[in-house]
Amino acid sequence: MIVAVYNRTFGKEDIPAISKILSALQAHKIQLVFYKDFYNQLKESFSFDETPAFFTSRLDLPLQTDML
């Protein structure tokens, strides 16, 4: 399953909830595709098992994306 993760901004108070969601997705081996700007903000606060794929608009989302 491929899940695209999109967000523009978040506060420091949101990091625990975001981390919990991302950890659960990684534990289930869900392939994540991140909105690049969101990933660039998030990577300082969350450690990824591997570098995920990115998108910058709907035009470069993988065709097989199951959920946004």
PQR file of N, CA, C, O and H, with PARSE charges and radii, in Angstrom:
ATOM      1  N   MET A   1       0.844  -1.175   0.000 -0.4000 1.5000
ATOM      2  CA  MET A   1       0.000   0.000   0.000 -0.0000 2.0000
ATOM      3  C   MET A   1       0.889   1.239   0.000  0.5500 1.7000
ATOM      4  O   MET A   1       1.916   1.278   0.678 -0.5500 1.4000
ATOM      5  N   ILE A   2       0.489   2.237  -0.759 -0.4000 1.5000
ATOM      6  CA  ILE A   2       1.213   3.507  -0.821 -0.0000 2.0000
ATOM      7  C   ILE A   2       0.318   4.602  -0.250  0.5500 1.7000
ATOM      8  O   ILE A   2      -0.815   4.796  -0.692 -0.5500 1.4000
ATOM      9  H   ILE A   2      -0.345   2.205  -1.310  0.4000 1.0000
ATOM     10  N   VAL A   3       0.852   5.312   0.741 -0.4000 1.5000
ATOM     11  CA  VAL A   3       0.127   6.410   1.370 -0.0000 2.0000
ATOM     12  C   VAL A   3       0.918   7.690   1.147  0.5500 1.7000
ATOM     13  O   VAL A   3       2.093   7.774   1.504 -0.5500 1.4000
ATOM     14  H   VAL A   3       1.772   5.155   1.100  0.4000 1.0000
ATOM     15  N   ALA A   4       0.270   8.682   0.557 -0.4000 1.5000
ATOM     16  CA  ALA A   4       0.884   9.998   0.383 -0.0000 2.0000
ATOM     17  C   ALA A   4       0.560  10.835   1.617  0.5500 1.7000
ATOM     18  O   ALA A   4      -0.589  10.897   2.054 -0.5500 1.4000
ATOM     19  H   ALA A   4      -0.684   8.614   0.267  0.4000 1.0000
ATOM     20  N   VAL A   5       1.582  11.474   2.170 -0.4000 1.5000
ATOM     21  CA  VAL A   5       1.432  12.269   3.387 -0.0000 2.0000
ATOM     22  C   VAL A   5       1.614  13.738   3.021  0.5500 1.7000
ATOM     23  O   VAL A   5       2.663  14.152   2.529 -0.5500 1.4000
ATOM     24  H   VAL A   5       2.516  11.424   1.815  0.4000 1.0000
ATOM     25  N   TYR A   6       0.560  14.510   3.276 -0.4000 1.5000
ATOM     26  CA  TYR A   6       0.576  15.927   2.909 -0.0000 2.0000
ATOM     27  C   TYR A   6       0.228  16.776   4.118  0.5500 1.7000
ATOM     28  O   TYR A   6      -0.718  16.479   4.848 -0.5500 1.4000
ATOM     29  H   TYR A   6      -0.293  14.173   3.676  0.4000 1.0000
ATOM     30  N   ASN A   7       0.987  17.820   4.320 -0.4000 1.5000
ATOM     31  CA  ASN A   7       0.697  18.837   5.318 -0.0000 2.0000
ATOM     32  C   ASN A   7       1.589  20.019   4.986  0.5500 1.7000
ATOM     33  O   ASN A   7       2.666  19.842   4.417 -0.5500 1.4000
ATOM     34  H   ASN A   7       1.754  18.062   3.727  0.4000 1.0000
ATOM     35  N   ARG A   8       1.164  21.196   5.326 -0.4000 1.5000
ATOM     36  CA  ARG A   8       1.985  22.380   5.059 -0.0000 2.0000
ATOM     37  C   ARG A   8       2.722  22.836   6.296  0.5500 1.7000
ATOM     38  O   ARG A   8       3.918  23.120   6.228 -0.5500 1.4000
ATOM     39  H   ARG A   8       0.290  21.340   5.788  0.4000 1.0000
ATOM     40  N   THR A   9       2.046  22.912   7.416 -0.4000 1.5000
ATOM     41  CA  THR A   9       2.686  23.384   8.644 -0.0000 2.0000
ATOM     42  C   THR A   9       2.203  22.556   9.828  0.5500 1.7000
ATOM     43  O   THR A   9       1.146  21.927   9.781 -0.5500 1.4000
ATOM     44  H   THR A   9       1.074  22.682   7.471  0.4000 1.0000
ATOM     45  N   PHE A  10       2.993  22.572  10.875 -0.4000 1.5000
ATOM     46  CA  PHE A  10       2.593  21.927  12.118 -0.0000 2.0000
ATOM     47  C   PHE A  10       3.358  22.585  13.251  0.5500 1.7000
ATOM     48  O   PHE A  10       4.423  23.168  13.048 -0.5500 1.4000
ATOM     49  H   PHE A  10       3.851  23.083  10.913  0.4000 1.0000
ATOM     50  N   GLY A  11       2.800  22.482  14.435 -0.4000 1.5000
ATOM     51  CA  GLY A  11       3.450  23.035  15.613 -0.0000 2.0000
ATOM     52  C   GLY A  11       4.219  21.959  16.357  0.5500 1.7000
ATOM     53  O   GLY A  11       3.992  20.767  16.149 -0.5500 1.4000
ATOM     54  H   GLY A  11       1.935  22.008  14.599  0.4000 1.0000
ATOM     55  N   LYS A  12       5.118  22.375  17.214 -0.4000 1.5000
ATOM     56  CA  LYS A  12       5.901  21.417  18.002 -0.0000 2.0000
ATOM     57  C   LYS A  12       4.996  20.513  18.829  0.5500 1.7000
ATOM     58  O   LYS A  12       5.339  19.361  19.096 -0.5500 1.4000
ATOM     59  H   LYS A  12       5.302  23.343  17.383  0.4000 1.0000
ATOM     60  N   GLU A  13       3.841  21.036  19.235 -0.4000 1.5000
ATOM     61  CA  GLU A  13       2.913  20.229  20.026 -0.0000 2.0000
ATOM     62  C   GLU A  13       2.289  19.093  19.212  0.5500 1.7000
ATOM     63  O   GLU A  13       1.734  18.155  19.784 -0.5500 1.4000
ATOM     64  H   GLU A  13       3.563  21.971  19.018  0.4000 1.0000
ATOM     65  N   ASP A  14       2.376  19.173  17.879 -0.4000 1.5000
ATOM     66  CA  ASP A  14       1.822  18.139  17.002 -0.0000 2.0000
ATOM     67  C   ASP A  14       2.787  16.981  16.763  0.5500 1.7000
ATOM     68  O   ASP A  14       2.369  15.918  16.305 -0.5500 1.4000
ATOM     69  H   ASP A  14       2.826  19.935  17.414  0.4000 1.0000
ATOM     70  N   ILE A  15       4.052  17.168  17.062 -0.4000 1.5000
ATOM     71  CA  ILE A  15       5.074  16.174  16.736 -0.0000 2.0000
ATOM     72  C   ILE A  15       4.799  14.808  17.368  0.5500 1.7000
ATOM     73  O   ILE A  15       4.941  13.803  16.671 -0.5500 1.4000
ATOM     74  H   ILE A  15       4.391  18.032  17.435  0.4000 1.0000
ATOM     75  N   PRO A  16       4.414  14.710  18.645 -0.5600 1.5000
ATOM     76  CA  PRO A  16       4.143  13.375  19.198  0.2800 2.0000
ATOM     77  C   PRO A  16       3.038  12.622  18.446  0.5500 1.7000
ATOM     78  O   PRO A  16       3.169  11.421  18.206 -0.5500 1.4000
ATOM     79  N   ALA A  17       1.970  13.300  18.078 -0.4000 1.5000
ATOM     80  CA  ALA A  17       0.879  12.642  17.352 -0.0000 2.0000
ATOM     81  C   ALA A  17       1.323  12.233  15.949  0.5500 1.7000
ATOM     82  O   ALA A  17       1.019  11.128  15.499 -0.5500 1.4000
ATOM     83  H   ALA A  17       1.863  14.275  18.273  0.4000 1.0000
ATOM     84  N   ILE A  18       2.034  13.112  15.264 -0.4000 1.5000
ATOM     85  CA  ILE A  18       2.537  12.792  13.927 -0.0000 2.0000
ATOM     86  C   ILE A  18       3.494  11.609  14.005  0.5500 1.7000
ATOM     87  O   ILE A  18       3.426  10.703  13.174 -0.5500 1.4000
ATOM     88  H   ILE A  18       2.280  14.010  15.630  0.4000 1.0000
ATOM     89  N   SER A  19       4.372  11.607  14.981 -0.4000 1.5000
ATOM     90  CA  SER A  19       5.332  10.512  15.147 -0.0000 2.0000
ATOM     91  C   SER A  19       4.626   9.191  15.402  0.5500 1.7000
ATOM     92  O   SER A  19       5.030   8.158  14.869 -0.5500 1.4000
ATOM     93  H   SER A  19       4.427  12.343  15.656  0.4000 1.0000
ATOM     94  N   LYS A  20       3.583   9.215  16.204 -0.4000 1.5000
ATOM     95  CA  LYS A  20       2.832   7.991  16.508 -0.0000 2.0000
ATOM     96  C   LYS A  20       2.194   7.421  15.234  0.5500 1.7000
ATOM     97  O   LYS A  20       2.249   6.216  14.990 -0.5500 1.4000
ATOM     98  H   LYS A  20       3.254  10.054  16.637  0.4000 1.0000
ATOM     99  N   ILE A  21       1.599   8.288  14.442 -0.4000 1.5000
ATOM    100  CA  ILE A  21       0.967   7.851  13.194 -0.0000 2.0000
ATOM    101  C   ILE A  21       2.010   7.287  12.234  0.5500 1.7000
ATOM    102  O   ILE A  21       1.816   6.209  11.672 -0.5500 1.4000
ATOM    103  H   ILE A  21       1.554   9.267  14.641  0.4000 1.0000
ATOM    104  N   LEU A  22       3.114   8.009  12.043 -0.4000 1.5000
ATOM    105  CA  LEU A  22       4.147   7.554  11.110 -0.0000 2.0000
ATOM    106  C   LEU A  22       4.785   6.257  11.579  0.5500 1.7000
ATOM    107  O   LEU A  22       5.080   5.388  10.758 -0.5500 1.4000
ATOM    108  H   LEU A  22       3.271   8.885  12.500  0.4000 1.0000
ATOM    109  N   SER A  23       5.004   6.109  12.870 -0.4000 1.5000
ATOM    110  CA  SER A  23       5.573   4.869  13.410 -0.0000 2.0000
ATOM    111  C   SER A  23       4.646   3.685  13.150  0.5500 1.7000
ATOM    112  O   SER A  23       5.106   2.600  12.792 -0.5500 1.4000
ATOM    113  H   SER A  23       4.765   6.815  13.536  0.4000 1.0000
ATOM    114  N   ALA A  24       3.354   3.889  13.328 -0.4000 1.5000
ATOM    115  CA  ALA A  24       2.388   2.818  13.071 -0.0000 2.0000
ATOM    116  C   ALA A  24       2.388   2.425  11.597  0.5500 1.7000
ATOM    117  O   ALA A  24       2.341   1.240  11.266 -0.5500 1.4000
ATOM    118  H   ALA A  24       2.980   4.770  13.619  0.4000 1.0000
ATOM    119  N   LEU A  25       2.441   3.411  10.721 -0.4000 1.5000
ATOM    120  CA  LEU A  25       2.485   3.113   9.286 -0.0000 2.0000
ATOM    121  C   LEU A  25       3.762   2.360   8.924  0.5500 1.7000
ATOM    122  O   LEU A  25       3.715   1.398   8.158 -0.5500 1.4000
ATOM    123  H   LEU A  25       2.479   4.374  10.990  0.4000 1.0000
ATOM    124  N   GLN A  26       4.896   2.787   9.466 -0.4000 1.5000
ATOM    125  CA  GLN A  26       6.160   2.099   9.193 -0.0000 2.0000
ATOM    126  C   GLN A  26       6.128   0.675   9.735  0.5500 1.7000
ATOM    127  O   GLN A  26       6.635  -0.240   9.086 -0.5500 1.4000
ATOM    128  H   GLN A  26       4.933   3.568  10.088  0.4000 1.0000
ATOM    129  N   ALA A  27       5.547   0.474  10.901 -0.4000 1.5000
ATOM    130  CA  ALA A  27       5.470  -0.861  11.502 -0.0000 2.0000
ATOM    131  C   ALA A  27       4.668  -1.822  10.628  0.5500 1.7000
ATOM    132  O   ALA A  27       4.914  -3.028  10.634 -0.5500 1.4000
ATOM    133  H   ALA A  27       5.135   1.217  11.429  0.4000 1.0000
ATOM    134  N   HIS A  28       3.715  -1.285   9.881 -0.4000 1.5000
ATOM    135  CA  HIS A  28       2.903  -2.108   8.983 -0.0000 2.0000
ATOM    136  C   HIS A  28       3.462  -2.136   7.558  0.5500 1.7000
ATOM    137  O   HIS A  28       2.800  -2.592   6.625 -0.5500 1.4000
ATOM    138  H   HIS A  28       3.515  -0.305   9.876  0.4000 1.0000
ATOM    139  N   LYS A  29       4.682  -1.644   7.410 -0.4000 1.5000
ATOM    140  CA  LYS A  29       5.388  -1.668   6.114 -0.0000 2.0000
ATOM    141  C   LYS A  29       4.629  -0.927   5.016  0.5500 1.7000
ATOM    142  O   LYS A  29       4.657  -1.324   3.851 -0.5500 1.4000
ATOM    143  H   LYS A  29       5.220  -1.273   8.168  0.4000 1.0000
ATOM    144  N   ILE A  30       3.953   0.151   5.402 -0.4000 1.5000
ATOM    145  CA  ILE A  30       3.267   1.004   4.433 -0.0000 2.0000
ATOM    146  C   ILE A  30       4.314   1.883   3.756  0.5500 1.7000
ATOM    147  O   ILE A  30       5.140   2.500   4.428 -0.5500 1.4000
ATOM    148  H   ILE A  30       3.931   0.473   6.349  0.4000 1.0000
ATOM    149  N   GLN A  31       4.277   1.938   2.438 -0.4000 1.5000
ATOM    150  CA  GLN A  31       5.200   2.807   1.708 -0.0000 2.0000
ATOM    151  C   GLN A  31       4.673   4.235   1.781  0.5500 1.7000
ATOM    152  O   GLN A  31       3.539   4.509   1.388 -0.5500 1.4000
ATOM    153  H   GLN A  31       3.606   1.436   1.893  0.4000 1.0000
ATOM    154  N   LEU A  32       5.505   5.139   2.286 -0.4000 1.5000
ATOM    155  CA  LEU A  32       5.104   6.534   2.450 -0.0000 2.0000
ATOM    156  C   LEU A  32       5.706   7.408   1.358  0.5500 1.7000
ATOM    157  O   LEU A  32       6.870   7.253   0.989 -0.5500 1.4000
ATOM    158  H   LEU A  32       6.426   4.917   2.606  0.4000 1.0000
ATOM    159  N   VAL A  33       4.899   8.322   0.852 -0.4000 1.5000
ATOM    160  CA  VAL A  33       5.332   9.321  -0.119 -0.0000 2.0000
ATOM    161  C   VAL A  33       4.971  10.667   0.494  0.5500 1.7000
ATOM    162  O   VAL A  33       3.797  10.939   0.747 -0.5500 1.4000
ATOM    163  H   VAL A  33       3.953   8.448   1.152  0.4000 1.0000
ATOM    164  N   PHE A  34       5.972  11.511   0.735 -0.4000 1.5000
ATOM    165  CA  PHE A  34       5.761  12.758   1.458 -0.0000 2.0000
ATOM    166  C   PHE A  34       5.728  13.967   0.544  0.5500 1.7000
ATOM    167  O   PHE A  34       6.463  14.046  -0.440 -0.5500 1.4000
ATOM    168  H   PHE A  34       6.925  11.290   0.530  0.4000 1.0000
ATOM    169  N   TYR A  35       4.857  14.911   0.890 -0.4000 1.5000
ATOM    170  CA  TYR A  35       4.934  16.237   0.309 -0.0000 2.0000
ATOM    171  C   TYR A  35       6.294  16.788   0.740  0.5500 1.7000
ATOM    172  O   TYR A  35       6.580  16.871   1.934 -0.5500 1.4000
ATOM    173  H   TYR A  35       4.260  14.847   1.690  0.4000 1.0000
ATOM    174  N   LYS A  36       7.116  17.157  -0.213 -0.4000 1.5000
ATOM    175  CA  LYS A  36       8.523  17.459   0.061 -0.0000 2.0000
ATOM    176  C   LYS A  36       8.727  18.541   1.125  0.5500 1.7000
ATOM    177  O   LYS A  36       9.584  18.388   1.996 -0.5500 1.4000
ATOM    178  H   LYS A  36       6.883  17.089  -1.184  0.4000 1.0000
ATOM    179  N   ASP A  37       7.967  19.615   1.071 -0.4000 1.5000
ATOM    180  CA  ASP A  37       8.127  20.682   2.067 -0.0000 2.0000
ATOM    181  C   ASP A  37       7.801  20.185   3.477  0.5500 1.7000
ATOM    182  O   ASP A  37       8.474  20.559   4.438 -0.5500 1.4000
ATOM    183  H   ASP A  37       7.271  19.739   0.364  0.4000 1.0000
ATOM    184  N   PHE A  38       6.777  19.348   3.602 -0.4000 1.5000
ATOM    185  CA  PHE A  38       6.413  18.791   4.903 -0.0000 2.0000
ATOM    186  C   PHE A  38       7.536  17.889   5.420  0.5500 1.7000
ATOM    187  O   PHE A  38       7.920  17.976   6.587 -0.5500 1.4000
ATOM    188  H   PHE A  38       6.230  19.044   2.822  0.4000 1.0000
ATOM    189  N   TYR A  39       8.054  17.034   4.558 -0.4000 1.5000
ATOM    190  CA  TYR A  39       9.153  16.148   4.967 -0.0000 2.0000
ATOM    191  C   TYR A  39      10.355  16.963   5.441  0.5500 1.7000
ATOM    192  O   TYR A  39      10.963  16.625   6.456 -0.5500 1.4000
ATOM    193  H   TYR A  39       7.743  16.963   3.611  0.4000 1.0000
ATOM    194  N   ASN A  40      10.701  18.015   4.731 -0.4000 1.5000
ATOM    195  CA  ASN A  40      11.861  18.828   5.111 -0.0000 2.0000
ATOM    196  C   ASN A  40      11.705  19.424   6.508  0.5500 1.7000
ATOM    197  O   ASN A  40      12.693  19.568   7.227 -0.5500 1.4000
ATOM    198  H   ASN A  40      10.207  18.290   3.907  0.4000 1.0000
ATOM    199  N   GLN A  41      10.490  19.768   6.897 -0.4000 1.5000
ATOM    200  CA  GLN A  41      10.246  20.261   8.253 -0.0000 2.0000
ATOM    201  C   GLN A  41      10.265  19.121   9.273  0.5500 1.7000
ATOM    202  O   GLN A  41      10.759  19.279  10.389 -0.5500 1.4000
ATOM    203  H   GLN A  41       9.688  19.650   6.312  0.4000 1.0000
ATOM    204  N   LEU A  42       9.729  17.992   8.877 -0.4000 1.5000
ATOM    205  CA  LEU A  42       9.542  16.871   9.790 -0.0000 2.0000
ATOM    206  C   LEU A  42      10.815  16.086  10.074  0.5500 1.7000
ATOM    207  O   LEU A  42      10.962  15.532  11.163 -0.5500 1.4000
ATOM    208  H   LEU A  42       9.328  17.864   7.970  0.4000 1.0000
ATOM    209  N   LYS A  43      11.728  16.026   9.131 -0.4000 1.5000
ATOM    210  CA  LYS A  43      12.898  15.152   9.269 -0.0000 2.0000
ATOM    211  C   LYS A  43      13.779  15.509  10.465  0.5500 1.7000
ATOM    212  O   LYS A  43      14.558  14.673  10.923 -0.5500 1.4000
ATOM    213  H   LYS A  43      11.609  16.476   8.246  0.4000 1.0000
ATOM    214  N   GLU A  44      13.668  16.729  10.975 -0.4000 1.5000
ATOM    215  CA  GLU A  44      14.436  17.123  12.157 -0.0000 2.0000
ATOM    216  C   GLU A  44      13.866  16.491  13.428  0.5500 1.7000
ATOM    217  O   GLU A  44      14.565  16.378  14.435 -0.5500 1.4000
ATOM    218  H   GLU A  44      13.035  17.408  10.603  0.4000 1.0000
ATOM    219  N   SER A  45      12.604  16.081  13.382 -0.4000 1.5000
ATOM    220  CA  SER A  45      11.917  15.599  14.577 -0.0000 2.0000
ATOM    221  C   SER A  45      11.578  14.116  14.553  0.5500 1.7000
ATOM    222  O   SER A  45      11.160  13.566  15.572 -0.5500 1.4000
ATOM    223  H   SER A  45      12.036  16.173  12.564  0.4000 1.0000
ATOM    224  N   PHE A  46      11.749  13.459  13.415 -0.4000 1.5000
ATOM    225  CA  PHE A  46      11.353  12.061  13.287 -0.0000 2.0000
ATOM    226  C   PHE A  46      12.423  11.310  12.521  0.5500 1.7000
ATOM    227  O   PHE A  46      12.933  11.802  11.514 -0.5500 1.4000
ATOM    228  H   PHE A  46      12.089  13.906  12.588  0.4000 1.0000
ATOM    229  N   SER A  47      12.765  10.116  12.993 -0.4000 1.5000
ATOM    230  CA  SER A  47      13.764   9.333  12.265 -0.0000 2.0000
ATOM    231  C   SER A  47      13.048   8.304  11.387  0.5500 1.7000
ATOM    232  O   SER A  47      12.172   7.569  11.845 -0.5500 1.4000
ATOM    233  H   SER A  47      12.351   9.717  13.811  0.4000 1.0000
ATOM    234  N   PHE A  48      13.437   8.275  10.147 -0.4000 1.5000
ATOM    235  CA  PHE A  48      12.831   7.387   9.164 -0.0000 2.0000
ATOM    236  C   PHE A  48      13.716   6.165   8.964  0.5500 1.7000
ATOM    237  O   PHE A  48      14.943   6.262   8.998 -0.5500 1.4000
ATOM    238  H   PHE A  48      14.149   8.872   9.775  0.4000 1.0000
ATOM    239  N   ASP A  49      13.075   5.003   8.751 -0.4000 1.5000
ATOM    240  CA  ASP A  49      13.825   3.779   8.494 -0.0000 2.0000
ATOM    241  C   ASP A  49      14.654   3.913   7.221  0.5500 1.7000
ATOM    242  O   ASP A  49      15.779   3.419   7.142 -0.5500 1.4000
ATOM    243  H   ASP A  49      12.079   4.924   8.723  0.4000 1.0000
ATOM    244  N   GLU A  50      14.091   4.575   6.245 -0.4000 1.5000
ATOM    245  CA  GLU A  50      14.786   4.848   4.985 -0.0000 2.0000
ATOM    246  C   GLU A  50      14.227   6.143   4.419  0.5500 1.7000
ATOM    247  O   GLU A  50      13.154   6.594   4.820 -0.5500 1.4000
ATOM    248  H   GLU A  50      13.177   4.976   6.309  0.4000 1.0000
ATOM    249  N   THR A  51      14.952   6.732   3.499 -0.4000 1.5000
ATOM    250  CA  THR A  51      14.490   7.983   2.898 -0.0000 2.0000
ATOM    251  C   THR A  51      13.263   7.693   2.034  0.5500 1.7000
ATOM    252  O   THR A  51      13.328   6.870   1.120 -0.5500 1.4000
ATOM    253  H   THR A  51      15.824   6.367   3.173  0.4000 1.0000
ATOM    254  N   PRO A  52      12.149   8.363   2.319 -0.5600 1.5000
ATOM    255  CA  PRO A  52      10.931   8.107   1.549  0.2800 2.0000
ATOM    256  C   PRO A  52      10.954   8.804   0.193  0.5500 1.7000
ATOM    257  O   PRO A  52      11.840   9.607  -0.102 -0.5500 1.4000
ATOM    258  N   ALA A  53       9.964   8.477  -0.614 -0.4000 1.5000
ATOM    259  CA  ALA A  53       9.762   9.171  -1.884 -0.0000 2.0000
ATOM    260  C   ALA A  53       9.053  10.496  -1.589  0.5500 1.7000
ATOM    261  O   ALA A  53       8.495  10.691  -0.509 -0.5500 1.4000
ATOM    262  H   ALA A  53       9.245   7.825  -0.374  0.4000 1.0000
ATOM    263  N   PHE A  54       9.087  11.396  -2.567 -0.4000 1.5000
ATOM    264  CA  PHE A  54       8.510  12.727  -2.390 -0.0000 2.0000
ATOM    265  C   PHE A  54       7.588  13.084  -3.544  0.5500 1.7000
ATOM    266  O   PHE A  54       7.674  12.520  -4.635 -0.5500 1.4000
ATOM    267  H   PHE A  54       9.540  11.238  -3.444  0.4000 1.0000
ATOM    268  N   PHE A  55       6.692  14.048  -3.270 -0.4000 1.5000
ATOM    269  CA  PHE A  55       5.913  14.673  -4.333 -0.0000 2.0000
ATOM    270  C   PHE A  55       5.830  16.161  -4.036  0.5500 1.7000
ATOM    271  O   PHE A  55       5.930  16.576  -2.881 -0.5500 1.4000
ATOM    272  H   PHE A  55       6.622  14.506  -2.384  0.4000 1.0000
ATOM    273  N   THR A  56       5.650  16.954  -5.063 -0.4000 1.5000
ATOM    274  CA  THR A  56       5.525  18.401  -4.894 -0.0000 2.0000
ATOM    275  C   THR A  56       4.184  18.919  -5.413  0.5500 1.7000
ATOM    276  O   THR A  56       3.806  20.059  -5.141 -0.5500 1.4000
ATOM    277  H   THR A  56       5.570  16.617  -6.001  0.4000 1.0000
ATOM    278  N   SER A  57       3.472  18.080  -6.157 -0.4000 1.5000
ATOM    279  CA  SER A  57       2.135  18.424  -6.642 -0.0000 2.0000
ATOM    280  C   SER A  57       1.410  17.127  -6.973  0.5500 1.7000
ATOM    281  O   SER A  57       2.008  16.051  -6.951 -0.5500 1.4000
ATOM    282  H   SER A  57       3.779  17.154  -6.378  0.4000 1.0000
ATOM    283  N   ARG A  58       0.139  17.229  -7.275 -0.4000 1.5000
ATOM    284  CA  ARG A  58      -0.618  16.022  -7.619 -0.0000 2.0000
ATOM    285  C   ARG A  58      -0.089  15.361  -8.886  0.5500 1.7000
ATOM    286  O   ARG A  58      -0.311  14.172  -9.116 -0.5500 1.4000
ATOM    287  H   ARG A  58      -0.347  18.103  -7.293  0.4000 1.0000
ATOM    288  N   LEU A  59       0.607  16.134  -9.699 -0.4000 1.5000
ATOM    289  CA  LEU A  59       1.115  15.607 -10.961 -0.0000 2.0000
ATOM    290  C   LEU A  59       2.251  14.614 -10.778  0.5500 1.7000
ATOM    291  O   LEU A  59       2.477  13.775 -11.650 -0.5500 1.4000
ATOM    292  H   LEU A  59       0.787  17.100  -9.512  0.4000 1.0000
ATOM    293  N   ASP A  60       2.970  14.691  -9.666 -0.4000 1.5000
ATOM    294  CA  ASP A  60       4.061  13.738  -9.477 -0.0000 2.0000
ATOM    295  C   ASP A  60       3.803  12.724  -8.356  0.5500 1.7000
ATOM    296  O   ASP A  60       4.733  12.084  -7.866 -0.5500 1.4000
ATOM    297  H   ASP A  60       2.786  15.372  -8.957  0.4000 1.0000
ATOM    298  N   LEU A  61       2.540  12.584  -7.955 -0.4000 1.5000
ATOM    299  CA  LEU A  61       2.175  11.491  -7.054 -0.0000 2.0000
ATOM    300  C   LEU A  61       2.263  10.180  -7.828  0.5500 1.7000
ATOM    301  O   LEU A  61       1.902  10.143  -9.004 -0.5500 1.4000
ATOM    302  H   LEU A  61       1.784  13.104  -8.353  0.4000 1.0000
ATOM    303  N   PRO A  62       2.729   9.113  -7.203 -0.5600 1.5000
ATOM    304  CA  PRO A  62       2.718   7.821  -7.896  0.2800 2.0000
ATOM    305  C   PRO A  62       1.286   7.441  -8.290  0.5500 1.7000
ATOM    306  O   PRO A  62       0.349   7.658  -7.522 -0.5500 1.4000
ATOM    307  N   LEU A  63       1.125   6.884  -9.466 -0.4000 1.5000
ATOM    308  CA  LEU A  63      -0.208   6.498  -9.938 -0.0000 2.0000
ATOM    309  C   LEU A  63      -0.857   5.463  -9.032  0.5500 1.7000
ATOM    310  O   LEU A  63      -2.082   5.402  -8.927 -0.5500 1.4000
ATOM    311  H   LEU A  63       1.887   6.708 -10.090  0.4000 1.0000
ATOM    312  N   GLN A  64      -0.034   4.651  -8.379 -0.4000 1.5000
ATOM    313  CA  GLN A  64      -0.542   3.582  -7.527 -0.0000 2.0000
ATOM    314  C   GLN A  64      -0.872   4.052  -6.110  0.5500 1.7000
ATOM    315  O   GLN A  64      -1.147   3.216  -5.249 -0.5500 1.4000
ATOM    316  H   GLN A  64       0.962   4.701  -8.465  0.4000 1.0000
ATOM    317  N   THR A  65      -0.854   5.346  -5.839 -0.4000 1.5000
ATOM    318  CA  THR A  65      -1.128   5.855  -4.493 -0.0000 2.0000
ATOM    319  C   THR A  65      -2.529   5.434  -4.060  0.5500 1.7000
ATOM    320  O   THR A  65      -3.515   5.682  -4.755 -0.5500 1.4000
ATOM    321  H   THR A  65      -0.631   6.025  -6.538  0.4000 1.0000
ATOM    322  N   ASP A  66      -2.593   4.787  -2.888 -0.4000 1.5000
ATOM    323  CA  ASP A  66      -3.866   4.286  -2.376 -0.0000 2.0000
ATOM    324  C   ASP A  66      -4.608   5.299  -1.513  0.5500 1.7000
ATOM    325  O   ASP A  66      -5.836   5.272  -1.438 -0.5500 1.4000
ATOM    326  H   ASP A  66      -1.792   4.585  -2.324  0.4000 1.0000
ATOM    327  N   MET A  67      -3.868   6.190  -0.865 -0.4000 1.5000
ATOM    328  CA  MET A  67      -4.499   7.107   0.082 -0.0000 2.0000
ATOM    329  C   MET A  67      -3.665   8.366   0.210  0.5500 1.7000
ATOM    330  O   MET A  67      -2.437   8.318   0.135 -0.5500 1.4000
ATOM    331  H   MET A  67      -2.870   6.212  -0.926  0.4000 1.0000
ATOM    332  N   LEU A  68      -4.330   9.489   0.401 -0.4000 1.5000
ATOM    333  CA  LEU A  68      -3.644  10.770   0.639 -0.0000 2.0000
ATOM    334  C   LEU A  68      -4.034  11.256   2.013  0.5500 1.7000
ATOM    335  O   LEU A  68      -3.583  12.318   2.443 -0.5500 1.4000
ATOM    336  H   LEU A  68      -5.327   9.529   0.462  0.4000 1.0000
TER
END
